[in-house]
Amino acid sequence: DGGITQSPKYLFRKEGQNVTLSCEQNLNHDAMYWYRQDPGQGLRLIYYSQIVNDFQKGDIAEGYSVSREKKESFPLTVTSAQKNPTAFYLCASSPGYGELFFGEGSRLTVL
Amino acid sequence: EDQVTQSPEALRLQEGESSSLNCSYTVSGLRGLFWYRQDPGKGPEFLFTLYSAGEEKEKERLKATLTKKESFLHITAPKPEDSATYLCAVFKAAGNKLTFGGGTRVLVKP
């Protein structure tokens, strides 16, 4: 089946640790996105990539890093510089013109 | 600065009680307005795209409309399975990204 696969679904991190969230898509979409969602809130854009080997900061990029070495993959690293990383992270891909296809999300909890 | 505001934040309905959700926006160069449905602990699912004022789209009990300043999502005779968070988002061609509102949590009680 075509779609977006995020892993892990749940992740626990100790303070000071970096963690990497995986996002893979087999929809052959050029654009990929990472959003953060806090309880009862909408989605805020962290990073996005419109093509391989290129990516742009979104509205809340501080404390996060990404790479886009392959069309299918867009991993997100939550670094120790992110002061409040506990959240629900959503990856999406798009064929263009705004329609996004989302993964099932990864819930990160800092212990 | 682009802004997308959804109201109300939460809505409790009895089964069969129709209502409307609002999404107001201030965006320069709007290319499209999107509605998504999100179930708890899941990723959002695409519902509608509206491109120009006056446009309407329907899907089962949902109908989305668009003016130059806002969009409405009408839920007609809702059922408990319509309970979800409904998100609207605006798309600008510059930057190729969506900006989301805060969402409306809808609970439909039998």
Backbone of each chain as ProteinMPNN parsed JSONL, in Angstrom:
{"seq_chain_A": "DGGITQSPKYLFRKEGQNVTLSCEQNLNHDAMYWYRQDPGQGLRLIYYSQIVNDFQKGDIAEGYSVSREKKESFPLTVTSAQKNPTAFYLCASSPGYGELFFGEGSRLTVL", "coords_chain_A": {"N_chain_A": [[0.837, -1.202, 0.0], [0.448, 2.265, -0.747], [1.834, 5.039, 1.026], [2.581, 6.969, 4.012], [5.046, 6.302, 6.332], [5.744, 6.428, 9.668], [8.127, 6.172, 12.27], [9.615, 5.702, 15.528], [6.343, 4.847, 16.921], [5.883, 5.582, 19.527], [8.086, 7.277, 21.725], [10.576, 7.684, 24.116], [12.576, 9.999, 25.807], [15.516, 10.939, 27.476], [16.462, 13.897, 29.206], [18.747, 15.985, 27.486], [19.453, 14.209, 25.532], [19.755, 13.438, 22.049], [17.281, 12.585, 19.641], [16.047, 10.678, 16.878], [13.482, 10.807, 14.544], [11.825, 8.759, 12.272], [10.739, 9.019, 8.862], [9.172, 7.768, 6.103], [8.182, 7.59, 2.699], [6.234, 6.193, 0.049], [4.985, 7.298, -2.082], [5.96, 8.695, -4.132], [6.251, 11.444, -3.964], [7.504, 14.76, -4.263], [7.684, 16.767, -2.278], [8.1, 17.06, 1.247], [7.22, 17.188, 4.732], [7.532, 18.269, 8.16], [5.614, 18.481, 11.037], [4.698, 19.802, 14.226], [2.575, 18.998, 16.956], [0.907, 20.147, 19.714], [-0.919, 19.321, 22.736], [-4.37, 19.75, 22.172], [-3.952, 21.685, 20.288], [-3.311, 23.259, 17.06], [-1.408, 22.422, 14.075], [2.066, 23.018, 13.816], [4.627, 24.156, 11.692], [7.748, 22.638, 11.268], [10.072, 21.897, 9.643], [10.519, 21.779, 6.074], [10.766, 20.181, 2.871], [11.307, 20.511, -0.513], [12.557, 19.2, -2.477], [15.009, 16.681, -3.172], [17.979, 16.853, -1.196], [17.589, 19.45, -0.397], [16.169, 21.752, 1.896], [13.953, 23.706, 3.982], [13.599, 25.981, 6.719], [10.807, 25.937, 8.916], [8.24, 27.438, 10.883], [9.02, 26.917, 13.507], [11.738, 25.983, 13.852], [13.95, 25.911, 15.549], [16.168, 23.972, 17.487], [15.759, 21.637, 16.184], [16.702, 19.342, 13.534], [17.098, 18.306, 10.114], [17.374, 16.02, 7.302], [17.633, 15.338, 3.794], [18.328, 13.086, 1.951], [17.409, 11.149, 0.286], [14.63, 10.727, -1.914], [12.521, 9.369, -0.781], [12.754, 9.58, 1.968], [12.758, 11.423, 5.023], [14.091, 12.228, 7.651], [13.756, 13.416, 11.04], [15.593, 15.054, 13.502], [15.465, 15.544, 16.898], [17.011, 17.696, 18.875], [19.119, 18.203, 21.794], [18.969, 20.843, 22.235], [16.388, 21.645, 21.93], [14.026, 22.909, 23.925], [11.54, 22.162, 24.918], [10.513, 19.43, 24.096], [8.496, 17.5, 24.24], [5.816, 16.243, 22.555], [3.492, 15.652, 19.839], [4.506, 14.407, 16.809], [4.237, 14.961, 13.39], [4.605, 13.728, 10.15], [4.489, 14.515, 6.699], [3.72, 14.17, 3.199], [3.595, 15.59, -0.127], [2.043, 15.983, -3.292], [2.053, 18.437, -4.362], [0.69, 21.803, -4.512], [-0.512, 22.027, -2.032], [-2.059, 19.863, -0.937], [-1.783, 17.549, 1.559], [-0.478, 14.418, 2.641], [-0.606, 12.541, 5.437], [1.418, 10.842, 7.906], [1.025, 8.438, 10.618], [1.959, 9.558, 12.895], [4.317, 10.355, 15.558], [4.816, 10.004, 18.948], [6.524, 11.82, 21.236], [8.05, 11.741, 24.356], [9.576, 13.43, 26.972], [11.542, 12.377, 29.618]], "CA_chain_A": [[0.0, 0.0, 0.0], [1.174, 3.512, -0.724], [1.55, 5.869, 2.175], [3.639, 7.565, 4.82], [5.333, 5.467, 7.498], [6.535, 7.08, 10.705], [8.534, 5.31, 13.376], [8.672, 4.836, 16.225], [5.062, 5.465, 17.253], [6.106, 6.188, 20.84], [9.504, 7.404, 22.002], [10.882, 8.363, 25.364], [13.923, 10.559, 25.759], [16.02, 11.61, 28.668], [16.943, 15.255, 28.92], [20.113, 16.023, 27.006], [19.669, 13.25, 24.448], [19.174, 13.65, 20.729], [16.529, 11.453, 19.113], [15.704, 10.827, 15.467], [12.208, 10.247, 14.116], [11.901, 8.335, 10.884], [9.59, 9.228, 7.991], [9.383, 7.199, 4.784], [6.993, 7.605, 1.853], [6.35, 5.504, -1.242], [4.0, 7.948, -2.955], [6.722, 9.385, -5.178], [6.05, 12.886, -3.822], [8.73, 15.536, -4.107], [7.688, 17.59, -1.067], [7.852, 16.425, 2.538], [7.041, 18.165, 5.798], [7.425, 17.879, 9.56], [4.816, 19.353, 11.886], [4.58, 19.486, 15.653], [1.246, 19.279, 17.489], [0.793, 20.093, 21.165], [-2.294, 18.948, 23.114], [-5.436, 20.716, 21.929], [-3.469, 22.741, 19.39], [-3.15, 22.939, 15.647], [-0.099, 21.956, 13.637], [3.056, 24.059, 13.537], [5.599, 23.64, 10.741], [9.125, 22.613, 11.759], [10.911, 21.948, 8.454], [9.958, 21.17, 4.894], [11.705, 19.945, 1.777], [10.584, 20.433, -1.783], [13.311, 18.381, -3.403], [16.141, 16.009, -2.517], [19.159, 17.644, -0.85], [17.22, 20.833, -0.11], [15.098, 21.873, 2.87], [13.781, 25.05, 4.509], [13.05, 26.086, 8.065], [9.439, 26.379, 9.089], [8.01, 28.468, 11.892], [9.564, 26.562, 14.824], [12.854, 25.085, 13.524], [15.02, 25.914, 16.546], [16.276, 22.747, 18.27], [15.489, 20.502, 15.3], [17.464, 19.278, 12.294], [16.576, 17.33, 9.155], [18.163, 15.74, 6.109], [16.813, 14.801, 2.697], [19.297, 12.461, 1.053], [16.642, 10.347, -0.655], [13.277, 11.243, -2.136], [11.56, 8.654, 0.042], [13.049, 9.651, 3.385], [12.928, 12.789, 5.56], [14.178, 12.054, 9.105], [13.808, 14.597, 11.907], [16.322, 14.888, 14.752], [15.137, 16.467, 17.979], [18.277, 17.826, 19.585], [19.044, 18.617, 23.197], [18.719, 22.286, 22.257], [14.94, 21.866, 21.938], [13.758, 23.003, 25.362], [10.255, 21.558, 25.285], [10.291, 18.545, 22.957], [7.359, 16.593, 24.398], [4.782, 16.635, 21.598], [3.101, 14.704, 18.796], [5.173, 14.846, 15.598], [3.567, 14.463, 12.186], [5.29, 13.86, 8.878], [3.568, 14.505, 5.575], [4.271, 14.402, 1.875], [2.63, 16.283, -0.97], [2.324, 16.04, -4.736], [2.055, 19.834, -4.75], [-0.526, 22.591, -4.383], [-1.046, 22.068, -0.685], [-2.68, 18.656, -0.388], [-0.813, 16.777, 2.316], [-0.781, 13.067, 3.078], [0.07, 12.446, 6.722], [1.655, 9.594, 8.592], [0.234, 8.217, 11.829], [2.515, 10.353, 13.977], [5.222, 9.825, 16.583], [4.628, 10.756, 20.196], [7.788, 11.915, 21.971], [7.926, 12.178, 25.74], [10.85, 13.623, 27.666], [11.423, 11.91, 31.001]], "C_chain_A": [[0.867, 1.244, 0.0], [0.831, 4.329, 0.495], [2.794, 6.4, 2.828], [3.825, 6.688, 6.059], [6.228, 6.235, 8.449], [6.902, 6.053, 11.769], [9.564, 6.034, 14.23], [7.365, 5.573, 16.511], [5.149, 6.186, 18.605], [7.614, 6.193, 21.123], [9.685, 8.188, 23.291], [12.333, 8.808, 25.33], [14.287, 11.157, 27.11], [16.499, 12.991, 28.267], [18.401, 15.194, 28.488], [20.409, 15.071, 25.864], [19.079, 13.76, 23.148], [18.378, 12.402, 20.348], [16.162, 11.739, 17.67], [14.402, 10.096, 15.176], [12.287, 9.95, 12.623], [10.612, 8.641, 10.138], [9.944, 8.727, 6.598], [8.078, 7.266, 3.993], [7.271, 6.866, 0.545], [5.323, 6.04, -2.228], [4.651, 8.705, -4.101], [6.491, 10.907, -5.162], [7.387, 13.592, -3.652], [8.812, 16.226, -2.754], [7.371, 16.767, 0.171], [7.933, 17.463, 3.645], [7.104, 17.5, 7.173], [6.649, 18.953, 10.311], [4.882, 18.863, 13.329], [3.17, 19.855, 16.097], [1.282, 19.101, 19.0], [-0.663, 19.851, 21.537], [-3.299, 20.071, 22.882], [-5.069, 21.829, 20.974], [-3.492, 22.288, 17.935], [-1.731, 22.49, 15.347], [0.825, 23.137, 13.356], [4.196, 23.451, 12.72], [7.016, 23.751, 11.289], [10.099, 22.802, 10.591], [10.124, 21.386, 7.281], [11.012, 21.104, 3.797], [10.901, 19.778, 0.495], [11.301, 19.553, -2.797], [14.477, 17.761, -2.64], [17.308, 16.977, -2.338], [18.859, 19.124, -0.644], [16.096, 20.838, 0.915], [15.098, 23.291, 3.432], [13.232, 24.984, 5.931], [11.591, 26.511, 8.005], [9.359, 27.415, 10.193], [8.695, 28.191, 13.228], [10.761, 25.624, 14.663], [13.919, 24.976, 14.622], [15.007, 24.639, 17.383], [16.0, 21.485, 17.471], [16.456, 20.52, 14.123], [16.883, 18.175, 11.42], [17.626, 17.065, 8.09], [17.223, 15.196, 5.051], [17.769, 14.258, 1.638], [18.622, 11.606, -0.004], [15.243, 10.924, -0.786], [12.294, 10.643, -1.145], [11.673, 8.962, 1.53], [13.308, 11.089, 3.852], [12.978, 12.685, 7.089], [14.314, 13.381, 9.846], [14.575, 14.25, 13.179], [15.906, 15.975, 15.728], [16.374, 16.558, 18.851], [18.051, 18.266, 21.029], [18.791, 20.119, 23.324], [17.226, 22.617, 22.241], [14.477, 21.786, 23.387], [12.475, 22.315, 25.799], [9.837, 20.569, 24.203], [9.095, 17.606, 23.081], [6.207, 17.069, 23.527], [4.475, 15.452, 20.691], [3.672, 15.234, 17.494], [4.555, 14.163, 14.383], [4.41, 14.752, 10.962], [4.257, 13.787, 7.765], [4.346, 14.621, 4.274], [3.187, 15.013, 0.998], [3.039, 16.188, -2.428], [2.371, 17.473, -5.243], [0.714, 20.491, -4.479], [-1.247, 22.397, -3.058], [-1.666, 20.815, -0.138], [-1.614, 17.784, 0.259], [-1.362, 15.393, 2.652], [0.062, 12.823, 4.328], [0.342, 11.012, 7.126], [0.822, 9.52, 9.857], [0.798, 8.948, 13.039], [3.449, 9.593, 14.894], [5.054, 10.678, 17.825], [5.916, 10.677, 21.004], [7.519, 12.448, 23.366], [9.315, 12.293, 26.353], [10.667, 13.276, 29.129], [12.165, 12.841, 31.947]], "O_chain_A": [[1.902, 1.284, 0.665], [-0.31, 4.327, 0.955], [3.9, 6.305, 2.296], [2.856, 6.374, 6.75], [7.331, 6.644, 8.087], [6.103, 5.185, 12.122], [10.305, 6.88, 13.729], [7.295, 6.792, 16.358], [4.566, 7.253, 18.796], [8.321, 5.238, 20.802], [9.038, 9.209, 23.52], [13.209, 8.072, 24.874], [13.47, 11.788, 27.781], [16.892, 13.218, 27.123], [19.194, 14.443, 29.055], [21.495, 15.115, 25.285], [18.043, 14.424, 23.137], [18.766, 11.287, 20.696], [15.987, 12.893, 17.279], [14.239, 8.924, 15.515], [12.747, 10.768, 11.827], [9.522, 8.539, 10.701], [10.9, 9.202, 5.984], [7.001, 7.03, 4.54], [8.379, 6.904, 0.01], [4.851, 5.314, -3.104], [3.964, 9.286, -4.942], [6.53, 11.565, -6.202], [8.288, 13.087, -2.982], [9.88, 16.272, -2.143], [6.5, 15.897, 0.156], [8.616, 18.479, 3.52], [6.772, 16.324, 7.326], [6.958, 20.143, 10.244], [5.092, 17.682, 13.602], [2.626, 20.88, 15.684], [1.642, 18.036, 19.502], [-1.557, 20.141, 20.741], [-3.103, 21.198, 23.337], [-5.797, 22.816, 20.861], [-3.667, 21.109, 17.627], [-0.95, 22.213, 16.257], [0.423, 24.125, 12.742], [4.67, 22.357, 13.027], [7.439, 24.823, 11.723], [10.861, 23.769, 10.566], [9.182, 20.616, 7.464], [11.994, 21.847, 3.79], [9.944, 19.006, 0.435], [10.745, 19.201, -3.837], [14.88, 18.261, -1.589], [17.589, 17.805, -3.204], [19.762, 19.958, -0.707], [15.172, 20.029, 0.828], [16.108, 23.993, 3.37], [12.504, 24.061, 6.294], [11.191, 27.323, 7.172], [10.3, 28.178, 10.411], [8.929, 29.117, 14.004], [10.788, 24.564, 15.288], [14.71, 24.033, 14.614], [13.969, 24.261, 17.927], [16.005, 20.384, 18.023], [16.971, 21.574, 13.751], [16.259, 17.235, 11.913], [18.625, 17.776, 7.983], [16.157, 14.664, 5.36], [17.989, 14.867, 0.591], [19.191, 11.362, -1.068], [14.736, 11.545, 0.147], [11.351, 11.307, -0.714], [10.761, 8.632, 2.287], [13.981, 11.865, 3.174], [12.0, 13.024, 7.756], [14.908, 14.335, 9.344], [14.253, 13.274, 13.857], [15.983, 17.166, 15.428], [16.742, 15.58, 19.501], [16.947, 18.644, 21.423], [18.439, 20.605, 24.399], [16.844, 23.756, 22.512], [14.529, 20.722, 24.003], [12.355, 21.924, 26.96], [8.894, 20.841, 23.459], [8.721, 16.971, 22.095], [5.68, 18.163, 23.728], [5.11, 14.401, 20.767], [3.378, 16.362, 17.098], [4.377, 12.946, 14.36], [4.871, 15.875, 10.759], [3.261, 13.074, 7.882], [5.478, 15.105, 4.249], [2.005, 14.963, 1.335], [4.218, 16.295, -2.766], [2.689, 17.712, -6.408], [-0.283, 19.808, -4.244], [-2.461, 22.584, -2.976], [-1.793, 20.709, 1.082], [-0.672, 17.338, -0.395], [-2.554, 15.226, 2.912], [1.291, 12.892, 4.283], [-0.385, 10.09, 6.754], [0.02, 10.409, 10.144], [0.174, 8.956, 14.101], [3.392, 8.368, 15.001], [5.136, 11.905, 17.773], [6.342, 9.594, 21.406], [6.853, 13.467, 23.542], [10.125, 11.371, 26.263], [9.775, 13.793, 29.802], [12.178, 12.611, 33.156]]}, "seq_chain_B": "EDQVTQSPEALRLQEGESSSLNCSYTVSGLRGLFWYRQDPGKGPEFLFTLYSAGEEKEKERLKATLTKKESFLHITAPKPEDSATYLCAVFKAAGNKLTFGGGTRVLVKP", "coords_chain_B": {"N_chain_B": [[1.506, 39.322, 8.747], [0.587, 35.945, 8.2], [-2.502, 34.598, 9.253], [-4.566, 32.144, 10.744], [-7.598, 31.367, 12.067], [-9.646, 29.394, 14.043], [-12.991, 28.713, 15.032], [-15.798, 27.464, 16.977], [-13.49, 26.559, 19.689], [-14.172, 24.125, 20.753], [-16.937, 21.864, 20.369], [-19.974, 20.609, 21.307], [-22.377, 18.363, 20.34], [-25.681, 17.08, 19.95], [-26.652, 13.982, 18.533], [-27.777, 14.366, 15.244], [-28.103, 17.095, 15.465], [-27.537, 19.817, 13.675], [-24.731, 21.935, 12.764], [-22.219, 24.572, 12.459], [-18.781, 25.102, 11.677], [-16.21, 27.536, 11.951], [-13.654, 29.093, 10.004], [-11.499, 31.586, 9.911], [-9.399, 33.776, 8.025], [-6.374, 35.602, 7.393], [-4.562, 36.208, 4.839], [-2.174, 36.856, 2.409], [-2.261, 36.447, -1.025], [-3.645, 33.956, -1.269], [-3.885, 30.607, -2.258], [-5.331, 28.355, -1.879], [-7.709, 26.745, 0.302], [-7.819, 24.412, 2.835], [-9.498, 21.642, 4.336], [-9.211, 19.374, 7.0], [-9.688, 16.266, 8.717], [-9.106, 15.009, 11.958], [-8.557, 12.236, 13.919], [-8.264, 11.168, 17.363], [-4.868, 10.749, 18.308], [-4.042, 10.154, 15.757], [-2.896, 10.82, 12.344], [-3.865, 13.727, 10.435], [-6.623, 13.586, 8.092], [-7.323, 14.238, 4.725], [-10.016, 16.305, 3.679], [-11.364, 18.412, 2.089], [-10.619, 20.738, -0.59], [-10.731, 24.17, -1.254], [-10.823, 26.72, -3.645], [-11.646, 29.235, -4.567], [-13.592, 32.163, -3.787], [-16.994, 31.63, -3.044], [-17.057, 29.035, -3.797], [-18.157, 25.678, -3.193], [-18.052, 22.537, -1.499], [-18.992, 19.14, -1.018], [-19.333, 16.297, 1.127], [-20.715, 13.48, 2.1], [-22.109, 14.073, 5.181], [-20.937, 16.503, 5.433], [-20.234, 19.838, 4.481], [-18.392, 22.253, 2.83], [-17.688, 25.708, 2.593], [-16.581, 28.789, 1.05], [-15.53, 32.132, 1.534], [-14.179, 35.425, 0.875], [-12.879, 35.964, 3.214], [-13.297, 33.975, 5.055], [-14.026, 30.526, 5.886], [-16.506, 28.007, 6.064], [-17.422, 25.019, 7.703], [-19.973, 22.952, 7.419], [-21.913, 20.788, 9.313], [-24.24, 18.456, 8.814], [-26.982, 16.987, 10.375], [-25.382, 15.367, 12.281], [-23.561, 12.345, 13.166], [-22.423, 10.095, 15.776], [-19.966, 9.088, 14.826], [-18.873, 11.207, 13.502], [-17.469, 12.609, 15.291], [-14.522, 14.265, 16.017], [-11.437, 16.105, 15.54], [-11.478, 18.997, 13.63], [-9.576, 20.505, 11.215], [-8.502, 23.478, 9.652], [-6.624, 24.851, 6.943], [-4.421, 27.084, 5.215], [-3.111, 27.673, 1.983], [-0.325, 28.983, 0.421], [1.19, 29.802, -2.584], [3.765, 30.784, -2.628], [6.504, 29.5, -1.132], [5.278, 27.044, -0.814], [3.754, 25.756, 1.277], [1.579, 24.753, 3.995], [-0.414, 26.573, 6.315], [-1.762, 26.061, 9.419], [-4.868, 26.303, 11.27], [-6.003, 26.373, 14.737], [-7.807, 24.336, 15.146], [-11.017, 22.68, 15.62], [-12.602, 20.899, 18.078], [-14.892, 18.395, 17.839], [-17.62, 16.864, 19.347], [-19.983, 14.431, 19.121], [-22.833, 13.382, 20.576], [-24.726, 10.43, 21.219]], "CA_chain_B": [[1.72, 37.905, 9.064], [-0.563, 35.103, 7.904], [-3.179, 34.072, 10.437], [-5.724, 31.279, 10.533], [-8.263, 31.242, 13.37], [-10.827, 28.547, 13.989], [-13.924, 28.819, 16.157], [-15.294, 27.501, 18.345], [-12.425, 25.596, 19.965], [-14.811, 22.829, 21.001], [-18.362, 21.88, 20.045], [-20.678, 19.387, 21.717], [-23.638, 18.282, 19.615], [-26.474, 15.867, 20.018], [-26.825, 13.348, 17.234], [-28.829, 14.981, 14.459], [-28.119, 18.545, 15.648], [-26.642, 20.431, 12.686], [-23.974, 23.095, 13.232], [-21.176, 25.036, 11.549], [-17.474, 25.472, 12.194], [-15.698, 28.69, 11.227], [-12.217, 29.266, 9.811], [-11.238, 32.899, 9.334], [-7.991, 33.851, 7.655], [-5.786, 36.795, 6.794], [-3.449, 35.679, 4.062], [-1.993, 37.493, 1.108], [-1.926, 35.472, -2.06], [-4.204, 32.631, -0.983], [-4.048, 29.741, -3.417], [-6.287, 27.3, -1.572], [-8.027, 26.52, 1.708], [-7.977, 22.973, 3.015], [-10.092, 21.103, 5.561], [-8.772, 18.04, 7.376], [-10.273, 15.65, 9.908], [-8.104, 14.285, 12.733], [-9.005, 11.425, 15.044], [-7.249, 11.2, 18.439], [-3.688, 9.929, 18.145], [-3.834, 9.817, 14.344], [-2.591, 11.93, 11.462], [-5.038, 14.306, 9.769], [-7.051, 13.059, 6.803], [-7.815, 15.285, 3.832], [-11.45, 16.344, 3.381], [-11.738, 19.287, 0.979], [-9.862, 21.917, -0.982], [-11.526, 25.238, -1.865], [-9.852, 27.581, -4.316], [-12.099, 30.596, -4.841], [-14.784, 32.592, -3.069], [-18.232, 31.138, -3.629], [-16.96, 27.605, -4.062], [-18.693, 24.772, -2.18], [-17.762, 21.123, -1.705], [-19.762, 18.293, -0.102], [-18.962, 14.899, 1.283], [-21.622, 12.879, 3.085], [-22.812, 15.062, 6.007], [-20.088, 17.684, 5.526], [-20.242, 20.778, 3.354], [-17.453, 23.353, 3.061], [-17.896, 26.892, 1.768], [-15.46, 29.732, 1.123], [-15.669, 33.534, 1.141], [-12.861, 36.052, 0.769], [-12.252, 36.12, 4.522], [-13.524, 32.846, 5.943], [-14.614, 29.296, 5.364], [-17.365, 27.301, 7.008], [-17.654, 23.588, 7.536], [-21.302, 22.665, 7.943], [-22.158, 19.375, 9.602], [-25.697, 18.28, 8.779], [-27.461, 15.768, 11.047], [-24.181, 14.587, 12.596], [-23.603, 11.068, 13.864], [-21.27, 9.979, 16.684], [-18.711, 8.854, 14.092], [-18.354, 12.503, 13.031], [-16.654, 13.177, 16.368], [-13.121, 14.382, 15.601], [-10.972, 17.49, 15.439], [-11.479, 19.468, 12.248], [-8.518, 21.489, 11.018], [-8.424, 24.154, 8.36], [-5.272, 25.303, 6.619], [-4.347, 27.895, 4.012], [-1.958, 27.385, 1.148], [0.209, 30.035, -0.421], [2.133, 29.238, -3.541], [5.104, 31.173, -2.185], [6.938, 28.653, -0.029], [4.703, 25.713, -0.974], [3.486, 25.193, 2.592], [0.282, 25.006, 4.608], [-0.482, 27.137, 7.663], [-2.957, 25.493, 10.034], [-5.541, 26.88, 12.415], [-5.889, 25.596, 15.968], [-8.712, 23.192, 15.134], [-12.259, 22.625, 16.401], [-12.892, 19.527, 18.547], [-16.337, 18.146, 17.763], [-18.105, 15.657, 20.014], [-21.382, 14.178, 18.825], [-23.343, 12.415, 21.54], [-25.922, 9.719, 20.711]], "C_chain_B": [[0.426, 37.119, 8.801], [-1.174, 34.565, 9.198], [-4.382, 33.235, 10.025], [-6.34, 31.016, 11.905], [-9.527, 30.415, 13.221], [-11.679, 28.753, 15.241], [-15.157, 27.975, 15.895], [-14.127, 26.536, 18.534], [-12.991, 24.198, 20.156], [-16.305, 22.968, 20.785], [-18.953, 20.537, 20.458], [-22.054, 19.406, 21.075], [-24.372, 17.009, 19.982], [-26.559, 15.273, 18.608], [-28.004, 13.976, 16.502], [-28.883, 16.499, 14.543], [-27.091, 19.194, 14.73], [-25.945, 21.662, 13.255], [-22.915, 23.46, 12.195], [-19.915, 25.394, 12.302], [-16.936, 26.609, 11.318], [-14.18, 28.665, 11.135], [-12.017, 30.628, 9.146], [-9.748, 33.046, 9.07], [-7.621, 35.246, 7.151], [-4.5, 36.335, 6.137], [-3.36, 36.475, 2.776], [-1.613, 36.411, 0.107], [-2.423, 34.07, -1.787], [-4.369, 31.846, -2.279], [-5.042, 28.613, -3.174], [-6.517, 27.204, -0.08], [-8.409, 25.052, 1.854], [-8.681, 22.679, 4.335], [-9.6, 19.671, 5.746], [-9.55, 17.582, 8.596], [-9.165, 14.887, 10.628], [-8.763, 13.544, 13.883], [-7.905, 11.389, 16.098], [-6.095, 10.246, 18.176], [-3.375, 9.529, 16.72], [-3.383, 11.057, 13.567], [-3.857, 12.463, 10.802], [-5.33, 13.636, 8.429], [-7.674, 14.186, 5.988], [-9.326, 15.157, 3.618], [-11.73, 17.115, 2.089], [-10.613, 20.27, 0.663], [-10.824, 22.899, -1.643], [-10.559, 26.262, -2.432], [-10.318, 29.02, -4.491], [-13.384, 30.884, -4.087], [-16.035, 32.152, -3.815], [-18.228, 29.645, -3.884], [-17.522, 26.807, -2.89], [-18.305, 23.345, -2.535], [-18.532, 20.322, -0.656], [-19.209, 16.892, -0.075], [-19.799, 14.342, 2.426], [-22.321, 14.0, 3.875], [-22.048, 16.376, 6.123], [-20.198, 18.524, 4.258], [-19.339, 21.951, 3.701], [-17.745, 24.474, 2.08], [-16.766, 27.87, 2.009], [-15.911, 31.131, 0.7], [-14.267, 34.125, 1.08], [-12.139, 36.146, 2.11], [-12.406, 34.9, 5.421], [-14.095, 31.651, 5.197], [-15.456, 28.684, 6.468], [-17.401, 25.826, 6.658], [-18.976, 23.277, 8.223], [-21.434, 21.164, 8.148], [-23.675, 19.201, 9.739], [-26.065, 16.932, 9.394], [-26.309, 14.859, 11.441], [-24.476, 13.29, 13.338], [-22.397, 10.98, 14.787], [-19.947, 9.763, 15.963], [-18.14, 10.119, 13.457], [-17.521, 13.189, 14.104], [-15.186, 13.122, 15.976], [-12.702, 15.83, 15.79], [-10.911, 17.855, 13.962], [-10.508, 20.639, 12.144], [-8.686, 22.166, 9.668], [-7.007, 24.673, 8.169], [-5.311, 26.089, 5.323], [-3.043, 27.618, 3.297], [-1.593, 28.603, 0.319], [1.23, 29.411, -1.35], [3.575, 29.578, -3.157], [5.487, 30.322, -0.987], [6.354, 27.252, -0.068], [4.445, 25.047, 0.37], [2.1, 25.583, 3.072], [0.454, 25.631, 5.982], [-1.815, 26.723, 8.265], [-3.542, 26.406, 11.101], [-5.444, 25.939, 13.601], [-6.838, 24.409, 16.054], [-9.971, 23.409, 15.955], [-12.51, 21.176, 16.771], [-14.393, 19.354, 18.6], [-16.646, 16.826, 18.439], [-19.592, 15.527, 19.738], [-21.871, 13.065, 19.729], [-24.603, 11.747, 21.01], [-27.165, 10.098, 21.505]], "O_chain_B": [[-0.672, 37.567, 9.135], [-0.466, 34.136, 10.109], [-5.11, 33.571, 9.092], [-5.671, 30.498, 12.8], [-10.373, 30.701, 12.375], [-11.167, 28.938, 16.346], [-15.54, 27.776, 14.743], [-13.81, 25.771, 17.623], [-12.37, 23.208, 19.77], [-16.877, 24.039, 20.986], [-18.502, 19.478, 20.023], [-22.812, 20.361, 21.249], [-23.757, 15.987, 20.288], [-26.538, 16.003, 17.617], [-29.094, 14.107, 17.059], [-29.619, 17.135, 13.788], [-25.891, 19.119, 14.995], [-26.49, 22.35, 14.118], [-22.733, 22.764, 11.196], [-19.962, 25.919, 13.414], [-17.171, 26.644, 10.11], [-13.5, 28.262, 12.08], [-12.326, 30.803, 7.967], [-8.926, 32.503, 9.809], [-8.437, 35.959, 6.568], [-3.487, 36.106, 6.799], [-4.375, 36.734, 2.13], [-0.751, 35.573, 0.37], [-1.712, 33.097, -2.038], [-4.915, 32.345, -3.263], [-5.536, 27.99, -4.114], [-5.639, 27.536, 0.716], [-9.219, 24.525, 1.092], [-8.482, 23.381, 5.326], [-9.571, 18.871, 4.811], [-10.01, 18.391, 9.401], [-8.373, 14.195, 9.988], [-9.442, 14.143, 14.717], [-6.732, 11.562, 15.768], [-6.308, 9.076, 17.859], [-2.534, 8.659, 16.489], [-3.473, 12.183, 14.056], [-4.822, 11.718, 10.629], [-4.424, 13.183, 7.729], [-8.455, 14.985, 6.506], [-9.848, 14.063, 3.407], [-12.257, 16.562, 1.123], [-9.779, 20.59, 1.511], [-11.632, 22.514, -2.487], [-9.585, 26.632, -1.777], [-9.495, 29.933, -4.557], [-14.164, 29.98, -3.787], [-16.132, 32.277, -5.036], [-19.273, 29.053, -4.156], [-17.382, 27.207, -1.735], [-18.234, 22.981, -3.709], [-18.701, 20.782, 0.473], [-18.699, 16.366, -1.065], [-19.599, 14.704, 3.585], [-23.053, 14.796, 3.286], [-22.479, 17.274, 6.846], [-20.248, 18.012, 3.14], [-19.502, 22.574, 4.751], [-18.012, 24.238, 0.902], [-16.076, 27.805, 3.026], [-16.569, 31.31, -0.325], [-13.28, 33.403, 1.218], [-10.931, 36.379, 2.151], [-11.724, 34.794, 6.44], [-14.568, 31.747, 4.065], [-15.155, 28.827, 7.653], [-17.41, 25.439, 5.49], [-19.084, 23.331, 9.448], [-21.106, 20.372, 7.265], [-24.298, 19.732, 10.658], [-25.546, 15.886, 9.003], [-26.246, 13.712, 10.999], [-25.485, 13.155, 14.031], [-21.433, 11.723, 14.6], [-18.907, 10.212, 16.444], [-17.029, 10.094, 12.928], [-16.93, 14.239, 13.852], [-14.666, 12.057, 15.642], [-13.516, 16.678, 16.155], [-10.361, 17.113, 13.148], [-10.604, 21.622, 12.879], [-8.976, 21.514, 8.665], [-6.284, 24.903, 9.139], [-6.121, 25.811, 4.439], [-2.012, 27.361, 3.918], [-2.425, 29.176, -0.384], [2.039, 28.583, -0.932], [4.485, 28.768, -3.337], [4.856, 30.416, 0.066], [6.884, 26.351, 0.582], [4.863, 23.91, 0.592], [1.522, 26.58, 2.639], [1.361, 25.262, 6.729], [-2.873, 26.996, 7.697], [-2.83, 27.174, 11.748], [-4.882, 24.849, 13.5], [-6.694, 23.565, 16.938], [-9.988, 24.226, 16.876], [-12.621, 20.317, 15.896], [-15.087, 20.075, 19.317], [-16.026, 15.803, 18.151], [-20.373, 16.415, 20.082], [-21.382, 11.937, 19.659], [-25.456, 12.409, 20.419], [-28.255, 9.601, 21.221]]}, "name": "protein", "num_of_chains": 2, "seq": "DGGITQSPKYLFRKEGQNVTLSCEQNLNHDAMYWYRQDPGQGLRLIYYSQIVNDFQKGDIAEGYSVSREKKESFPLTVTSAQKNPTAFYLCASSPGYGELFFGEGSRLTVLEDQVTQSPEALRLQEGESSSLNCSYTVSGLRGLFWYRQDPGKGPEFLFTLYSAGEEKEKERLKATLTKKESFLHITAPKPEDSATYLCAVFKAAGNKLTFGGGTRVLVKP"}
